[in-house]
Amino acid sequence: MTTLPQDLHAVHGPFDREQIDACAASLGDFGTATRHLVDEGLVPPDVLMGLTLTLLSGQPRTARAANDGLASAIEGNVWVREQVTIHRPCGIDEPWTVTGTSARRYVRKGRRYGVTISRTVDEAGSVIVSNCTTGLLSYRADESLDEVNEGLQESEVHIPIADHTVAMPVGDIGPGHDLATRFPIEMTLELMQRRDGKSPKNPIHSDPAKARRAGLAAPIAGGSHVAAFVFELLMREWGVDVLLHGAHIDVRWKSPTFAGDRFEPTAVVISATPSLITIAIAVEPSKLQGTILIPRKSA
């Protein structure tokens, strides 16, 4: 077993344009703002929030064999929480490097979790995205496991915060501003398979047989896929780049979204000051809950 914290091997971009197109297509007819952002040559926020997973899936086989934590692989893992700050827009063809650390592992109620922190920079070393990612290492519970903590303590893990240094003007928004689709969206297996593409890194999102092997009744939608429907609401209301200038997103996935599930993304402004907008987000019934902080400056 590798001693934590453990630095991971750097992974380099740019993103694959086919992957970005697939992510936009996975929202179906609902993803008009996301499609517009991609047409402008920019990476959508739901893709940027997954850069820790890009780092983990890019680890050499030797590193995976040496580490039985979250960095061992992402196949079969379930994303349960993401705390991410997007410091600036990222071009689809823009080179980047993501580095990170497998920071801690712990066991709760028979399930093993791993926490990884990562940082993505451009060629000049400027930060594009900061992530703190929590993953469930095995969906099946093992009641024989003792509750333990390895590596850093929870209080020692670096958590990203909203970046006010890159804030942009955002419209006149007050508390109680309520965004919702007002109609349910169906997560179809076709949409899930569109997002995964031809070579899925974690086929529990698109392959029924591999989902069952991992302990799931059926494929579940990826965490960023579910979150993308909430982000689409905000991008339609306040501009396609509203989440790309210092916004901090803290999301917990409360229950799986299976193929055929119907849900409604919502967002409610709970406070708005001249410098910060705080938004409570959810995907109901009980799929996702979280908070988005959007720093803003005067026009």
C-alpha positions as CSV (number, residue, x, y, z in Angstrom):
1,M,0.0,0.0,0.0
2,T,1.3,3.4,-0.9
3,T,1.8,5.9,1.9
4,L,-0.3,9.0,1.5
5,P,-0.2,11.8,0.5
6,Q,1.2,10.5,-2.9
7,D,2.0,12.8,-5.8
8,L,0.6,11.7,-9.2
9,H,2.2,11.7,-12.6
10,A,1.3,14.9,-14.6
11,V,-1.1,14.5,-17.5
12,H,-1.1,16.9,-20.5
13,G,-3.8,18.3,-22.8
14,P,-5.4,19.7,-25.0
15,F,-8.7,18.1,-24.8
16,D,-9.9,15.8,-27.6
17,R,-12.4,17.9,-29.7
18,E,-14.5,14.8,-30.3
19,Q,-14.8,14.4,-26.5
20,I,-16.0,18.0,-26.1
21,D,-18.5,17.6,-28.9
22,A,-19.8,14.4,-27.3
23,C,-20.3,16.2,-24.0
24,A,-22.3,18.9,-25.6
25,A,-24.4,16.3,-27.5
26,S,-25.1,14.4,-24.3
27,L,-27.5,17.2,-23.2
28,G,-29.7,16.5,-26.2
29,D,-32.0,19.4,-27.3
30,F,-31.7,21.0,-23.9
31,G,-28.0,21.9,-24.3
32,T,-28.3,25.1,-26.4
33,A,-26.0,27.3,-24.3
34,T,-23.4,24.5,-23.9
35,R,-23.4,24.0,-27.7
36,H,-22.9,27.8,-28.2
37,L,-20.0,27.8,-25.8
38,V,-18.4,24.9,-27.7
39,D,-19.0,26.6,-31.0
40,E,-17.0,29.5,-29.6
41,G,-14.1,27.2,-29.1
42,L,-14.3,26.9,-25.3
43,V,-14.5,23.9,-22.9
44,P,-17.8,23.7,-21.0
45,P,-17.7,23.9,-17.2
46,D,-18.9,20.3,-16.7
47,V,-15.8,19.1,-18.5
48,L,-13.4,21.3,-16.6
49,M,-14.8,20.1,-13.3
50,G,-13.7,16.6,-14.2
51,L,-10.0,17.3,-14.6
52,T,-9.1,15.3,-11.5
53,L,-10.6,12.2,-13.2
54,T,-8.6,13.0,-16.3
55,L,-5.5,13.0,-14.2
56,L,-6.4,9.7,-12.5
57,S,-7.3,7.9,-15.7
58,G,-4.0,9.1,-17.2
59,Q,-1.8,7.5,-14.6
60,P,0.8,4.9,-15.9
61,R,0.0,1.3,-15.2
62,T,3.0,1.0,-12.8
63,A,1.6,3.8,-10.7
64,R,-1.8,2.2,-10.6
65,A,-0.4,-1.1,-9.5
66,A,1.6,0.6,-6.7
67,N,-1.4,2.5,-5.4
68,D,-4.7,1.0,-4.3
69,G,-6.4,4.3,-3.6
70,L,-8.4,6.4,-6.0
71,A,-5.5,6.7,-8.3
72,S,-5.5,2.9,-9.0
73,A,-8.1,3.4,-11.7
74,I,-11.4,5.1,-12.2
75,E,-13.3,2.2,-13.7
76,G,-16.1,1.2,-11.3
77,N,-15.5,4.3,-9.1
78,V,-18.4,6.6,-8.2
79,W,-17.8,10.4,-8.0
80,V,-19.5,11.6,-4.7
81,R,-18.3,15.2,-4.3
82,E,-16.5,17.8,-6.3
83,Q,-15.1,21.2,-5.0
84,V,-13.8,23.1,-8.0
85,T,-12.8,26.6,-8.9
86,I,-12.7,27.6,-12.6
87,H,-10.2,30.4,-12.8
88,R,-10.5,31.2,-16.5
89,P,-11.9,29.9,-19.8
90,C,-10.0,27.2,-21.5
91,G,-9.8,26.8,-25.3
92,I,-10.6,23.4,-26.7
93,D,-7.3,23.3,-28.5
94,E,-5.3,24.9,-25.7
95,P,-2.4,22.9,-24.2
96,W,-2.6,22.4,-20.4
97,T,-1.0,20.3,-17.7
98,V,-2.8,18.8,-14.7
99,T,-0.9,17.7,-11.6
100,G,-2.2,16.4,-8.3
101,T,-1.9,14.4,-5.2
102,S,-3.8,11.4,-3.8
103,A,-4.3,13.1,-0.4
104,R,-6.3,10.8,1.8
105,R,-8.4,7.6,2.0
106,Y,-11.0,6.7,4.6
107,V,-13.7,4.2,5.3
108,R,-17.3,5.0,6.3
109,K,-20.1,2.5,6.8
110,G,-18.2,-0.2,4.9
111,R,-17.3,1.9,1.9
112,R,-13.8,3.1,0.9
113,Y,-13.4,6.7,-0.3
114,G,-10.4,8.6,-1.8
115,V,-9.7,12.3,-1.9
116,T,-7.5,13.8,-4.6
117,I,-6.5,17.4,-5.2
118,S,-5.4,18.7,-8.6
119,R,-4.4,21.8,-10.3
120,T,-4.5,22.5,-14.1
121,V,-2.3,25.2,-15.6
122,D,-1.6,26.6,-19.1
123,E,1.8,26.7,-20.8
124,A,2.7,29.9,-19.0
125,G,1.9,28.4,-15.6
126,S,-1.3,30.3,-15.0
127,V,-4.0,28.3,-13.2
128,I,-7.1,27.3,-15.2
129,V,-8.8,25.0,-12.7
130,S,-8.3,23.9,-9.1
131,N,-10.1,20.7,-7.9
132,C,-10.7,18.7,-4.7
133,T,-12.4,15.4,-5.7
134,T,-13.9,12.7,-3.5
135,G,-14.6,9.3,-5.0
136,L,-16.3,6.1,-3.8
137,L,-13.7,3.5,-4.6
138,S,-16.1,0.6,-4.6
139,Y,-19.9,0.8,-4.8
140,R,-20.4,-2.4,-2.9
141,A,-20.2,-2.0,0.9
142,D,-18.0,-4.3,2.9
143,E,-19.2,-4.3,6.5
144,S,-15.9,-6.0,7.6
145,L,-13.9,-2.9,6.9
146,D,-12.9,-0.8,10.0
147,E,-13.5,2.9,9.8
148,V,-10.0,4.4,9.3
149,N,-8.3,7.5,7.9
150,E,-5.1,7.4,5.9
151,G,-3.0,10.3,4.7
152,L,-4.0,13.9,5.4
153,Q,-6.7,14.8,7.8
154,E,-9.8,16.4,6.4
155,S,-8.8,19.8,7.8
156,E,-5.4,19.5,6.0
157,V,-6.8,19.1,2.5
158,H,-6.6,22.2,0.4
159,I,-10.1,23.2,-0.8
160,P,-10.4,25.7,-3.7
161,I,-12.3,29.0,-3.1
162,A,-14.0,31.5,-5.4
163,D,-11.4,33.6,-7.2
164,H,-12.3,37.2,-7.0
165,T,-9.1,38.3,-8.8
166,V,-10.6,37.2,-12.2
167,A,-14.3,38.3,-11.5
168,M,-16.3,39.6,-14.4
169,P,-19.5,41.8,-14.4
170,V,-22.7,39.8,-13.8
171,G,-26.2,41.2,-14.2
172,D,-28.5,42.6,-11.6
173,I,-29.4,39.5,-9.7
174,G,-31.1,39.4,-6.3
175,P,-32.0,36.8,-3.7
176,G,-34.9,34.5,-4.6
177,H,-34.1,34.5,-8.4
178,D,-35.3,31.0,-9.2
179,L,-34.2,29.0,-12.3
180,A,-35.8,25.7,-13.2
181,T,-36.8,23.8,-16.3
182,R,-40.4,23.5,-15.2
183,F,-40.5,20.1,-17.0
184,P,-38.7,16.8,-16.3
185,I,-35.7,15.8,-18.3
186,E,-35.2,12.1,-19.1
187,M,-31.7,10.7,-18.8
188,T,-31.6,8.1,-21.6
189,L,-29.0,5.4,-22.2
190,E,-28.4,7.0,-25.6
191,L,-27.4,10.3,-24.0
192,M,-25.1,8.5,-21.6
193,Q,-23.5,6.5,-24.4
194,R,-23.1,9.7,-26.5
195,R,-21.1,11.2,-23.6
196,D,-18.9,8.2,-23.1
197,G,-17.9,7.9,-26.7
198,K,-16.3,4.9,-28.3
199,S,-13.7,4.3,-25.6
200,P,-15.2,5.0,-22.2
201,K,-12.8,5.4,-19.3
202,N,-15.5,4.3,-16.8
203,P,-18.0,2.1,-18.6
204,I,-20.4,1.9,-15.7
205,H,-21.9,5.0,-17.3
206,S,-22.8,3.3,-20.6
207,D,-22.3,-0.5,-20.5
208,P,-25.1,-2.5,-18.7
209,A,-22.9,-5.6,-18.2
210,K,-20.0,-3.6,-16.7
211,A,-22.3,-1.6,-14.5
212,R,-23.7,-4.9,-13.1
213,R,-20.2,-6.2,-12.5
214,A,-19.5,-3.1,-10.4
215,G,-22.5,-3.7,-8.2
216,L,-25.0,-1.4,-10.0
217,A,-28.5,-2.5,-11.2
218,A,-27.9,-0.6,-14.5
219,P,-25.6,2.1,-15.9
220,I,-25.6,5.4,-14.0
221,A,-25.0,8.8,-15.5
222,G,-21.6,10.4,-14.8
223,G,-21.5,13.1,-12.1
224,S,-20.5,15.8,-14.5
225,H,-23.2,14.7,-16.9
226,V,-25.9,15.3,-14.3
227,A,-24.3,18.6,-13.2
228,A,-24.2,19.9,-16.8
229,F,-28.0,20.2,-16.8
230,V,-27.8,22.7,-13.9
231,F,-24.9,24.6,-15.4
232,E,-27.0,24.9,-18.6
233,L,-29.7,26.7,-16.6
234,L,-27.2,29.3,-15.4
235,M,-25.5,29.7,-18.7
236,R,-28.8,30.4,-20.5
237,E,-29.8,33.0,-17.9
238,W,-26.5,34.9,-17.3
239,G,-24.3,34.1,-20.3
240,V,-22.4,31.1,-21.6
241,D,-19.2,32.0,-19.8
242,V,-20.8,32.9,-16.4
243,L,-19.0,30.0,-14.7
244,L,-15.6,30.5,-16.3
245,H,-14.3,33.5,-14.4
246,G,-13.5,32.5,-10.8
247,A,-16.7,30.6,-10.0
248,H,-16.5,28.0,-7.2
249,I,-18.7,24.9,-7.4
250,D,-19.3,22.5,-4.5
251,V,-21.5,19.5,-5.6
252,R,-22.5,16.4,-3.8
253,W,-24.2,13.5,-5.7
254,K,-26.8,12.1,-3.4
255,S,-28.1,9.1,-5.4
256,P,-27.4,7.6,-8.8
257,T,-29.1,8.7,-11.9
258,F,-30.0,5.6,-13.9
259,A,-30.9,5.4,-17.6
260,G,-34.6,6.2,-17.8
261,D,-34.7,8.4,-14.7
262,R,-36.6,11.7,-15.0
263,F,-35.3,14.7,-13.1
264,E,-35.5,18.5,-12.9
265,P,-32.4,20.8,-12.4
266,T,-33.0,23.9,-10.3
267,A,-31.0,26.9,-9.1
268,V,-32.0,29.5,-6.6
269,V,-30.1,32.7,-5.7
270,I,-29.9,32.7,-1.9
271,S,-27.7,35.8,-1.5
272,A,-26.3,38.5,-3.8
273,T,-23.8,41.2,-2.9
274,P,-21.9,43.6,-5.2
275,S,-19.0,41.1,-5.1
276,L,-20.5,37.6,-4.7
277,I,-23.6,35.7,-5.8
278,T,-24.5,32.5,-3.9
279,I,-26.7,30.0,-5.6
280,A,-28.2,26.8,-4.2
281,I,-28.4,24.1,-6.9
282,A,-30.1,20.7,-7.1
283,V,-31.3,18.0,-9.4
284,E,-34.5,16.6,-8.0
285,P,-35.6,14.1,-6.9
286,S,-32.5,13.9,-4.7
287,K,-29.8,13.3,-7.4
288,L,-27.5,16.3,-6.7
289,Q,-27.2,19.2,-4.2
290,G,-24.7,21.9,-4.0
291,T,-23.7,25.5,-4.0
292,I,-22.2,27.8,-6.6
293,L,-20.3,31.0,-5.7
294,I,-20.0,33.5,-8.6
295,P,-17.6,36.4,-7.8
296,R,-18.6,39.6,-9.7
297,K,-17.3,43.1,-10.2
298,S,-19.1,46.3,-11.2
299,A,-19.5,46.8,-14.9
